[in-house]
Amino acid sequence: MPDGIDTLVNAKPPVGTLTITGKWRVVDGTLVEDVEIDGNFMMKKMAKGNVEKTHPEQHSRLLAQAAA
């Protein structure tokens, strides 16, 4: 993990497929996540809302665990 962590989620929701890729990097002491969501319009909208809602808390927990 020289420059960060790459993530991949392949989901099979009831209405289509959904792929979420992410790149977690530390830039100037701040955790930065770049997310790409591939799927139909409704799946993208739902996934985007979930990412925006839950990931800041996940970042905080990850950093707290790393510091422990």
Sequence and secondary structure as in RCSB ss.txt:
>XXXX:A:sequence
MPDGIDTLVNAKPPVGTLTITGKWRVVDGTLVEDVEIDGNFMMKKMAKGNVEKTHPEQHSRLLAQAAA
>XXXX:A:secstr
  S EEEEEEE  SSS EEEEEEEEEETTEEEEEEEEEE HHHHHHHHHHHHHHHHHHHHHHHHHHH 
